[in-house]
């Protein structure tokens, strides 16, 4: 009877464990499973009706900077990345990280859009 050996390479009374040896079954072409397709989530009607649906944060910030400028944004939202050496990259990173700041910027954008619509109506 074979016995296991301990760390000092001396035999012990425990019998060796039997190693199961088996041959894997041949996989038939029918047995192969194709990966499941990812199902895209469909937007709800509430999401589709939201005025900011489909507008990227980059587009929002670019249009605000073009319309108002960095100084106005710094006064309105009070974010250091708008005040000191403002760049799009740093501002976007900050806005994606902090929800409260993004909400303020989105509100400013909504106000700007409403203001532009109002001006178009009064000109006509």
C-alpha positions in Angstrom: 0.0 0.0 0.0 1.4 3.4 -1.0 1.6 6.0 1.6 1.9 9.8 1.4 5.1 11.5 2.5 5.2 14.4 4.8 7.4 17.6 4.5 10.4 15.7 5.8 10.0 13.1 3.1 9.1 10.4 5.6 6.2 8.0 5.0 2.9 8.6 6.9 0.1 6.2 7.5 -2.3 8.1 5.2 -3.0 6.3 1.9 -2.4 8.2 -1.3 -5.5 9.8 -2.9 -6.6 8.2 -6.1 -6.3 10.5 -9.1 -9.2 10.3 -11.4 -8.1 9.9 -14.9 -10.6 10.4 -17.6 -10.7 11.4 -21.2 -12.7 14.5 -22.1 -15.7 13.7 -24.3 -15.3 14.8 -27.9 -17.3 18.0 -28.4 -19.7 17.7 -31.2 -20.4 20.7 -33.3 -24.0 20.7 -32.2 -23.0 20.9 -28.5 -21.1 24.2 -28.9 -23.0 27.0 -27.5 -22.8 30.4 -29.1 -22.5 33.3 -26.7 -25.7 35.0 -25.8 -26.5 38.2 -27.6 -26.6 41.3 -25.4 -30.0 42.8 -25.3 -30.0 46.6 -25.6 -32.1 48.3 -23.0 -34.9 50.3 -24.6 -35.4 53.9 -23.4 -38.6 54.5 -21.5 -41.0 57.2 -22.7 -40.0 59.4 -19.8 -36.4 59.2 -20.8 -37.2 60.0 -24.4 -39.3 63.0 -23.4 -36.5 64.5 -21.3 -35.2 67.6 -23.0 -31.6 66.6 -22.5 -32.1 63.1 -24.0 -29.4 62.4 -26.6 -27.3 65.5 -25.8 -23.8 64.8 -24.6 -22.2 66.6 -21.7 -19.4 67.8 -24.1 -22.0 69.4 -26.3 -23.7 71.1 -23.4 -20.4 72.5 -22.0 -19.2 73.7 -25.4 -22.4 75.5 -26.1 -22.4 77.2 -22.7 -18.8 78.3 -23.1 -19.5 79.6 -26.5 -22.7 81.5 -25.4 -21.7 82.7 -22.0 -17.9 82.2 -21.5 -15.9 80.7 -18.7 -16.2 83.8 -16.4 -20.0 83.6 -16.3 -19.9 79.9 -15.7 -17.4 80.3 -12.8 -19.7 83.0 -11.2 -22.9 80.8 -11.6 -21.6 77.4 -10.7 -18.7 78.2 -8.4 -16.3 75.5 -9.4 -12.5 76.0 -9.3 -12.0 74.3 -12.6 -14.1 77.0 -14.2 -12.3 79.8 -12.3 -8.6 78.9 -12.6 -7.2 77.9 -15.9 -10.4 76.4 -17.3 -10.1 73.6 -19.8 -12.7 71.4 -21.4 -11.0 68.2 -20.3 -10.7 69.0 -16.6 -14.2 70.5 -16.5 -15.8 67.4 -18.1 -13.9 65.1 -15.7 -15.2 67.1 -12.7 -18.8 67.3 -14.0 -18.8 63.5 -14.6 -17.6 62.9 -11.1 -19.9 65.2 -9.2 -23.6 65.0 -9.9 -24.5 68.3 -8.2 -22.1 70.2 -10.5 -23.5 68.5 -13.6 -27.0 69.3 -12.5 -26.1 73.0 -12.2 -24.6 73.0 -15.6 -27.6 71.2 -17.1 -29.9 73.7 -15.5 -27.9 76.6 -17.1 -28.1 74.9 -20.4 -31.8 74.5 -20.1 -32.2 78.2 -19.3 -30.0 79.1 -22.3 -32.1 77.0 -24.6 -35.4 78.5 -23.3 -33.9 82.0 -23.7 -32.8 81.3 -27.3 -36.3 79.9 -28.1 -37.9 83.0 -26.6 -35.7 85.3 -28.6 -36.5 83.5 -31.8 -40.3 83.8 -31.1 -40.0 87.5 -30.4 -38.1 88.2 -33.6 -40.7 86.5 -35.7 
